[in-house]
């Protein structure tokens, strides 16, 4: 069974940095796009950054230039380096992965991590 396990969240002061990791475990054929969402209290979940299997990246405007998404395909792991953190970055961060389980003909399913809390104090 495929699972995504996040780590690296915590409490940091404004201007500080954190690095989130998300490791994928289980038997699978291929991981396509991976990404990070976040959800702040009382707000809708929003897509923060994505990375394709080839390494192309996209970011929402509010984190562009401060956050960097990367992945290690050999380890089936995606990272989110967060610099110059602001209080408005406070949220639960979720990793996602679009995965084909059985082979190239199998459908792609979206898998979610359990979430990790990031709190930025002012």
Backbone as a chain_set.jsonl record, in Angstrom:
{"seq": "XXXXXXXXXXXXXXXXXXXXXXXXXXXXXXXXXXXXXXXXXXXXXXXXXXXXXXXXXXXXXXXXXXXXXXXXXXXXXXXXXXXXXXXXXXXXXXXXXXXXXXXXXXXXXXXXXXXXXXXXXX", "coords": {"N": [[0.836, -1.183, 0.0], [0.59, 2.161, -0.891], [2.059, 4.92, 0.699], [2.437, 8.262, 1.917], [4.757, 10.041, 3.734], [5.286, 12.733, 5.727], [7.685, 15.109, 6.996], [9.46, 17.511, 9.037], [8.135, 19.861, 9.711], [7.309, 22.572, 12.008], [7.921, 25.081, 14.552], [8.865, 28.364, 13.881], [10.602, 31.487, 13.798], [9.604, 34.556, 12.218], [11.138, 35.206, 9.112], [12.827, 33.105, 9.26], [13.805, 29.693, 8.341], [12.584, 26.579, 7.036], [12.641, 23.104, 6.187], [10.714, 20.915, 4.468], [10.013, 17.45, 4.102], [8.919, 14.672, 2.157], [8.348, 11.409, 1.974], [7.755, 8.654, -0.121], [6.346, 5.498, 0.25], [6.021, 1.947, -0.388], [4.871, -0.37, -2.915], [5.067, 0.555, -6.243], [4.52, 1.736, -9.638], [5.181, 4.157, -11.028], [5.878, 7.551, -10.181], [4.365, 10.477, -10.988], [3.653, 13.799, -11.287], [4.462, 15.753, -8.377], [3.719, 17.503, -5.332], [2.993, 20.304, -3.112], [0.483, 21.256, -0.864], [-1.246, 23.651, 1.181], [-3.063, 24.482, 4.165], [-4.522, 26.948, 5.919], [-5.889, 27.983, 9.107], [-9.368, 28.304, 8.927], [-9.332, 28.817, 6.232], [-9.389, 27.949, 2.722], [-7.889, 24.993, 1.317], [-4.851, 25.36, -0.423], [-2.904, 25.13, -3.401], [0.529, 25.065, -3.305], [3.067, 24.559, -4.518], [4.402, 22.778, -7.325], [5.984, 19.956, -8.939], [7.191, 18.369, -11.782], [7.851, 15.028, -13.065], [10.054, 15.378, -14.59], [11.241, 17.573, -13.519], [10.282, 20.176, -13.826], [8.962, 23.141, -12.415], [6.409, 24.876, -10.503], [4.956, 27.689, -8.838], [2.853, 29.302, -6.408], [2.132, 32.806, -6.434], [2.61, 34.054, -3.968], [4.648, 32.688, -2.689], [6.706, 32.438, -4.431], [10.122, 32.741, -5.176], [10.81, 32.545, -2.538], [10.269, 29.975, -1.619], [11.355, 26.667, -2.478], [10.797, 23.911, -4.431], [11.721, 20.522, -4.737], [12.862, 17.279, -5.879], [13.78, 13.872, -5.285], [14.126, 11.408, -7.324], [15.122, 8.835, -7.133], [14.753, 8.22, -4.515], [12.084, 8.54, -4.229], [11.042, 10.882, -3.112], [9.899, 14.099, -2.142], [10.684, 17.535, -1.632], [10.362, 20.616, 0.22], [11.797, 23.544, 0.437], [11.718, 26.202, 2.536], [12.18, 29.535, 2.814], [12.781, 32.781, 4.316], [10.432, 32.998, 5.877], [7.046, 33.922, 6.633], [4.511, 35.138, 8.892], [2.043, 34.674, 7.667], [2.47, 32.352, 6.291], [1.872, 30.342, 7.96], [0.387, 27.256, 8.464], [-1.123, 24.013, 7.871], [0.766, 21.777, 6.101], [0.57, 19.788, 3.233], [1.736, 17.032, 1.409], [1.502, 15.845, -1.952], [1.121, 13.279, -4.405], [1.052, 12.096, -7.673], [0.342, 9.017, -8.784], [1.062, 6.033, -10.532], [0.165, 2.763, -10.073], [0.324, 0.004, -10.974], [1.355, -0.207, -13.611], [2.261, 1.172, -16.887], [-0.219, 1.364, -18.124], [-2.025, 1.689, -16.15], [-4.381, 3.601, -14.218], [-3.83, 6.974, -13.048], [-3.514, 7.861, -9.746], [-4.218, 10.171, -7.089], [-2.356, 10.717, -4.261], [-2.159, 11.476, -0.785], [-0.279, 13.035, 1.82], [-0.211, 12.998, 5.456], [-0.089, 15.464, 6.556], [1.696, 18.254, 7.916], [2.426, 20.484, 10.506], [3.192, 23.873, 10.166], [4.332, 26.654, 11.78], [4.685, 30.064, 11.981], [6.059, 32.544, 13.807], [5.583, 35.972, 14.715]], "CA": [[0.0, 0.0, 0.0], [1.395, 3.367, -1.019], [1.867, 5.933, 1.73], [3.298, 9.436, 1.899], [5.07, 10.406, 5.099], [5.913, 14.048, 5.776], [8.454, 15.489, 8.176], [10.157, 18.777, 8.923], [7.387, 21.018, 10.171], [7.648, 23.049, 13.341], [7.742, 26.484, 14.91], [10.023, 29.174, 13.502], [10.353, 32.928, 13.801], [9.532, 35.202, 10.909], [12.454, 35.358, 8.51], [13.552, 31.851, 9.364], [13.675, 28.683, 7.285], [12.265, 25.188, 7.333], [12.659, 22.214, 5.038], [9.782, 19.801, 4.567], [10.294, 16.269, 3.285], [7.788, 13.757, 2.001], [8.839, 10.167, 1.395], [6.723, 7.736, -0.59], [6.683, 4.098, 0.48], [5.108, 0.99, -0.986], [5.17, -0.83, -4.266], [4.4, 1.357, -7.253], [5.191, 1.732, -10.931], [5.778, 5.451, -11.366], [5.353, 8.782, -9.602], [4.374, 11.573, -11.957], [3.826, 15.078, -10.595], [4.388, 15.821, -6.92], [3.499, 18.887, -4.949], [2.651, 20.657, -1.733], [-0.657, 22.106, -0.562], [-1.326, 24.09, 2.564], [-4.368, 24.948, 4.623], [-4.474, 27.772, 7.123], [-7.164, 27.938, 9.821], [-10.454, 29.089, 8.37], [-9.127, 29.088, 4.814], [-9.401, 26.787, 1.842], [-6.599, 24.428, 0.986], [-4.329, 25.934, -1.659], [-1.724, 24.495, -3.975], [1.674, 25.951, -3.091], [4.127, 24.318, -5.495], [4.375, 21.478, -7.991], [7.171, 19.588, -9.697], [6.935, 17.216, -12.63], [8.884, 13.998, -12.984], [11.226, 15.907, -15.277], [11.838, 18.646, -12.736], [9.676, 21.491, -14.033], [8.326, 23.588, -11.181], [5.487, 26.012, -10.495], [4.702, 28.192, -7.492], [1.926, 30.408, -6.301], [2.864, 34.07, -6.39], [2.953, 34.477, -2.61], [5.841, 31.99, -2.2], [7.744, 32.449, -5.471], [11.331, 33.429, -4.747], [11.119, 32.202, -1.14], [10.163, 28.519, -1.478], [11.898, 25.871, -3.57], [10.393, 22.513, -4.437], [12.655, 19.644, -5.432], [12.545, 15.877, -5.664], [14.801, 12.861, -5.518], [13.362, 10.309, -7.908], [15.657, 7.559, -6.655], [14.221, 8.003, -3.158], [10.638, 8.806, -4.239], [10.873, 11.901, -2.07], [9.777, 15.498, -2.559], [11.09, 18.47, -0.583], [9.973, 22.013, 0.101], [12.67, 24.44, 1.203], [10.978, 27.439, 2.782], [13.032, 30.594, 3.362], [12.131, 34.083, 4.567], [9.054, 32.661, 6.257], [6.195, 34.987, 7.14], [3.398, 34.595, 9.683], [0.955, 34.219, 6.79], [2.788, 31.001, 5.81], [1.404, 29.383, 8.959], [-0.629, 26.358, 7.908], [-0.776, 22.603, 7.759], [1.282, 21.523, 4.759], [0.309, 18.423, 2.774], [2.339, 16.666, 0.132], [0.676, 15.039, -2.846], [1.844, 12.613, -5.472], [0.215, 11.433, -8.678], [1.05, 7.743, -8.86], [0.548, 4.848, -11.221], [0.556, 1.666, -9.197], [0.592, -1.31, -11.556], [2.088, -0.176, -14.859], [1.981, 2.363, -17.697], [-1.61, 1.378, -18.524], [-2.896, 1.857, -14.985], [-4.77, 5.003, -14.0], [-3.062, 7.753, -12.083], [-4.258, 8.244, -8.553], [-3.576, 11.193, -6.261], [-2.147, 10.287, -2.885], [-1.915, 12.59, 0.12], [0.327, 12.83, 3.117], [-1.078, 13.243, 6.603], [0.007, 16.871, 6.916], [2.643, 18.658, 8.953], [2.14, 21.86, 10.917], [4.225, 24.91, 10.108], [3.887, 27.848, 12.492], [5.667, 31.147, 11.888], [5.728, 33.577, 14.79], [6.017, 37.322, 14.309]], "C": [[0.881, 1.246, 0.0], [1.031, 4.352, 0.076], [2.854, 7.062, 1.529], [3.502, 9.887, 3.334], [5.861, 11.702, 5.104], [6.702, 14.224, 7.06], [9.03, 16.88, 7.941], [9.392, 20.003, 9.357], [7.838, 21.447, 11.557], [7.344, 24.517, 13.511], [9.021, 27.245, 14.578], [9.639, 30.635, 13.552], [10.3, 33.458, 12.372], [10.948, 35.481, 10.397], [13.279, 34.092, 8.516], [13.251, 30.9, 8.219], [13.264, 27.34, 7.858], [12.367, 24.394, 6.042], [11.725, 21.039, 5.299], [10.229, 18.67, 3.639], [9.054, 15.401, 3.232], [8.284, 12.52, 1.259], [7.675, 9.25, 1.041], [7.186, 6.3, -0.373], [5.633, 3.2, -0.147], [5.501, 0.655, -2.406], [4.374, -0.006, -5.267], [5.172, 1.284, -8.555], [5.904, 3.051, -11.194], [5.08, 6.578, -10.611], [5.466, 9.874, -10.651], [4.586, 12.883, -11.212], [3.744, 14.901, -9.085], [4.197, 17.279, -6.537], [3.212, 19.046, -3.479], [1.435, 21.573, -1.733], [-0.482, 22.624, 0.861], [-2.733, 24.571, 2.879], [-4.197, 25.67, 5.942], [-5.834, 27.713, 7.805], [-8.199, 28.856, 9.182], [-10.332, 29.39, 6.888], [-9.182, 27.792, 4.013], [-7.977, 26.288, 1.605], [-6.128, 24.998, -0.346], [-3.058, 25.199, -2.095], [-0.566, 25.485, -3.92], [2.71, 25.805, -4.205], [3.963, 22.925, -6.076], [5.686, 21.235, -8.715], [6.844, 18.34, -10.506], [8.048, 16.184, -12.459], [10.164, 14.451, -13.663], [11.871, 17.089, -14.592], [11.289, 20.037, -12.991], [8.853, 21.875, -12.818], [7.375, 24.754, -11.423], [5.192, 26.381, -9.055], [3.555, 29.196, -7.536], [2.732, 31.675, -6.067], [3.382, 34.396, -4.99], [4.203, 33.78, -2.068], [6.971, 32.004, -3.217], [8.927, 33.292, -5.013], [11.726, 33.14, -3.311], [11.137, 30.684, -0.925], [10.779, 27.847, -2.7], [11.451, 24.426, -3.409], [11.422, 21.707, -5.229], [12.258, 18.199, -5.156], [13.764, 15.016, -5.948], [14.068, 11.632, -6.031], [13.86, 8.937, -7.441], [15.095, 7.2, -5.281], [12.717, 8.206, -3.093], [10.262, 9.84, -3.18], [10.79, 13.29, -2.7], [10.092, 16.381, -1.361], [10.481, 19.838, -0.845], [10.871, 22.818, 1.027], [11.96, 25.781, 1.318], [11.882, 28.431, 3.48], [12.229, 31.871, 3.546], [10.671, 33.888, 4.951], [8.342, 33.843, 6.89], [5.083, 34.374, 7.978], [2.252, 34.067, 8.817], [1.263, 32.875, 6.116], [2.337, 29.923, 6.793], [0.24, 28.564, 8.42], [-0.206, 24.917, 8.147], [-0.391, 22.359, 6.301], [1.115, 20.042, 4.42], [1.082, 18.168, 1.481], [1.358, 15.797, -0.65], [1.566, 14.411, -3.905], [0.848, 11.932, -6.398], [0.937, 10.159, -9.107], [0.299, 6.729, -9.701], [1.07, 3.629, -10.464], [1.07, 0.462, -9.983], [1.429, -1.273, -12.827], [1.68, 1.024, -15.677], [0.525, 2.47, -18.139], [-2.551, 1.691, -17.365], [-3.23, 3.323, -14.785], [-3.876, 5.665, -12.969], [-3.955, 8.15, -10.927], [-3.49, 9.291, -7.763], [-3.537, 10.715, -4.819], [-1.71, 11.481, -2.042], [-1.132, 12.13, 1.341], [-0.625, 13.225, 4.225], [-1.053, 14.705, 7.042], [1.024, 17.108, 8.014], [2.441, 20.144, 9.236], [3.387, 22.732, 10.786], [3.652, 26.16, 10.764], [5.004, 28.877, 12.471], [5.233, 32.255, 12.838], [6.3, 34.926, 14.352], [6.95, 37.934, 15.335]], "O": [[1.807, 1.361, 0.803], [-0.145, 4.592, 0.351], [3.963, 6.857, 1.037], [2.536, 10.094, 4.068], [6.963, 11.772, 4.559], [6.429, 13.58, 8.072], [9.085, 17.366, 6.812], [9.955, 21.098, 9.372], [8.644, 20.774, 12.199], [6.611, 25.118, 12.725], [10.119, 26.826, 14.945], [8.472, 30.981, 13.367], [10.876, 32.879, 11.451], [11.824, 35.926, 11.139], [14.313, 34.013, 7.854], [12.55, 31.24, 7.265], [13.558, 27.015, 9.008], [12.202, 24.933, 4.948], [11.925, 20.268, 6.237], [10.749, 18.904, 2.548], [8.241, 15.4, 4.156], [8.599, 12.578, 0.07], [6.731, 9.096, 1.816], [8.291, 5.933, -0.77], [4.507, 3.624, -0.407], [6.348, 1.31, -3.013], [3.154, 0.117, -5.153], [6.318, 0.835, -8.591], [7.085, 3.067, -11.541], [3.863, 6.565, -10.426], [6.558, 10.156, -11.144], [5.618, 13.054, -10.561], [3.051, 14.016, -8.584], [4.481, 18.18, -7.326], [3.189, 18.085, -2.71], [1.364, 22.536, -2.496], [0.322, 22.106, 1.637], [-3.484, 25.001, 2.003], [-3.783, 25.088, 6.945], [-6.836, 27.423, 7.151], [-7.936, 30.032, 8.931], [-11.141, 30.139, 6.34], [-9.041, 26.695, 4.555], [-7.007, 27.042, 1.681], [-6.911, 25.106, -1.29], [-2.267, 24.725, -1.279], [-0.668, 26.603, -4.424], [3.175, 26.797, -4.767], [3.457, 22.014, -5.42], [6.406, 22.171, -9.062], [6.288, 17.375, -9.981], [9.053, 16.437, -11.795], [11.246, 13.957, -13.343], [12.923, 17.563, -15.021], [11.794, 21.001, -12.415], [8.135, 21.049, -12.256], [7.504, 25.506, -12.39], [5.176, 25.53, -8.166], [3.314, 29.849, -8.551], [3.859, 31.633, -5.572], [4.47, 34.952, -4.844], [4.768, 34.238, -1.075], [8.093, 31.616, -2.889], [8.759, 34.409, -4.525], [12.844, 33.448, -2.9], [11.935, 30.175, -0.138], [10.734, 28.38, -3.809], [11.697, 23.798, -2.379], [11.924, 22.158, -6.259], [11.416, 17.932, -4.298], [14.644, 15.373, -6.73], [13.458, 10.899, -5.253], [13.08, 7.987, -7.37], [14.978, 6.026, -4.933], [12.122, 8.063, -2.024], [9.282, 9.677, -2.453], [11.504, 13.61, -3.651], [9.804, 16.022, -0.219], [10.131, 20.175, -1.976], [10.722, 22.776, 2.249], [11.641, 26.414, 0.312], [12.306, 28.2, 4.613], [11.137, 32.019, 2.999], [9.784, 34.545, 4.406], [8.949, 34.656, 7.588], [4.746, 33.205, 7.792], [1.571, 33.116, 9.2], [0.398, 32.318, 5.439], [2.413, 28.732, 6.493], [-0.767, 29.114, 7.974], [0.917, 24.641, 8.568], [-1.141, 22.698, 5.386], [1.469, 19.164, 5.207], [1.076, 18.998, 0.571], [0.507, 15.114, -0.079], [2.62, 14.942, -4.252], [-0.086, 11.27, -5.945], [2.006, 10.213, -9.715], [-0.919, 6.584, -9.602], [2.273, 3.49, -10.246], [2.149, -0.049, -9.684], [2.154, -2.23, -13.099], [0.851, 1.821, -15.238], [0.074, 3.559, -18.495], [-3.74, 1.932, -17.576], [-2.44, 4.194, -15.147], [-3.254, 5.006, -12.137], [-5.031, 8.714, -11.125], [-2.259, 9.3, -7.764], [-4.562, 10.357, -4.238], [-0.997, 12.369, -2.509], [-1.292, 11.011, 1.827], [-1.719, 13.727, 3.965], [-1.907, 15.134, 7.818], [1.197, 16.29, 8.918], [2.303, 20.952, 8.318], [4.475, 22.373, 11.235], [2.609, 26.664, 10.349], [6.128, 28.6, 12.89], [4.157, 32.833, 12.68], [7.349, 35.004, 13.712], [7.41, 39.062, 15.157]]}, "num_chains": 1, "name": "protein.A"}
